């Protein structure tokens, strides 16, 4: 039971860890849904946190019309293990992630192997100024931020 208490404690008592995890997950889900990233990771969390974040993370993914994969990181020692969700829109991206994982790479130690899937280095990449924005697939999403932060009907803001 002590480990669970430790997992739910915050290093900074002014920040609720579960809300932080879900807030970052929402932000990255929007990036994936709007195709600014091929894939993203939720913040890392302790295995004991899984039940605390799962339900809302699934709602966020459903609202953003993307998918979650729970990375249990069984290749990391139990006493230091951290897990995360992989957020993706298209199945071949998750397949490419699994291919790297099956080759023995873990983002915890080999993040650079995942740069392409995470869309790192694209915005300032050579020739990026020549890229014409294009969505592969437009999906009607729900606004997770307004659902959580605002009263019903307060977003979008009505013109006076």
N, C-alpha and C positions, 0 to 999 in steps of 0.2 A: 504494500500500500504506500510506503514511503516514496517509491519511485514515481507513482502516479502523482502524488502531491508535488514532487520536484518538477515533473513535466508540466504541470499546470501553473507553477509559479512563474512570475515574470522577472526578468533581470531589472526591469524598471516598473515599479508598481503603478505608475501612472498610465501604463499602456496595457490594455486587455489583449493577451496573446491570441486568443481565438478570433477576436475581431480583426486583429492585425493580419492574421493568416488569411481570413476570408476577404478582407479588403484588398490585399495584394492579389489574391486569386481572382477577384472581380476585375481588377485592372488588367491583369494579363489575359483573362478570358476575353475581354473586349478587344485586346490587341490581336488575339488569335481569330476571333469571330470576324473582325474587319480586315483580316489578312495582312496586318502589319508584321506579324510573326507567323512562321509556319507552325511553331510549337512553343510552349512555355512551360515552366515549372512553377508550381505553387511554392511558397516559402517552405523550407524544410521544417519538419515537425517530428516530435517524438512519436513512436508507435502508439503510446498511450493516448495521444491526442486524436487519433483517427476517429473514434466514435463521436468526439466533440465537434469535429468539422465536417464529417461526411455528409450529413443530411443537407446542410446549407450549401456545401460545395456542389452537390448534385443539382440543387435548384439553380444555382448560378450557371452551371454548364447547360442545363435545359433552357434557361432564359436566353443564353447567348448562342444556343444551337450549336454547341461544340460538345466534345467528349472528354471524359477523364479516364486516365489509367492510374491506378494506385501502385506506385513503385515502393515495394517493401524493402528493397535493398538488402536482401538476404546475404549478399557478399560483404556486408559491413558487419563487424563484430557486434554482438548483441549489446554489450555495455556502452557502445558509442553510436549505436545505430540511429540514423535519422531517415525519415521517409518523406515523400512528397507526391503530389499529383502531377502527372504529365497532362497538359491541356493541348488538345489538337482538334482540328476541324476535318481533316481528311485521313482515311485509314492508312494510306501509303506512308504518311509521315510517322505514324506510330510504328509501322512495319520497319521503317528505316531506323528508328530509335531502338527497337528490339534487335535489329541486326548489329548495331554497335554494341549493345549490352551483351549480346551473345558472343561477341568477339572479345569479351572481357573488359570492356571500357565502362567505367562508371563516372557520371558527371561530377561526383564528389572529388575525384582524383584526376580525371581526364576531360575537363570541361571543353577544352579546345576541340576535341573530336566531335562535339555536338554543336559547334558554332553555326554551321550551315543550317541545321534544323531549327536552331534558336533565332536564326536570322540576324546574328551578330555581325557587325562590320558592313552591313549593306548600305546604310544611309550615307556614309561617306566613301563608299567603295568607288573604285575607278569606273567612270562612266555612269555613275548614279544620277547625274544631272540629265542624262538622256532617257531615263526610265519614264515611261508613260504609265500612270496608275491604271490598273485594271483589276477588277475582282474576278476570281475564278468562278465563284458562286455566291450570289447574294441570298442571304437568309434573313428573314424578318426576326429580329431579336426583341427581347423585352428589356427595359431599362432597369437593371439590377440596382444601380445607385439610387434612383428615385424611389424604388420600392422600399429600400431600407432607410433612407435618410429623410424622405419628404412625406407629407400627408397626401392622400389620394387626390389627384387633380391638380397638384401644384407644379407638375411637370408634364409636358412642356409648358413654359410660361405663356400665358395667354396675352396677346397684344391688347393694350388698352384702347 
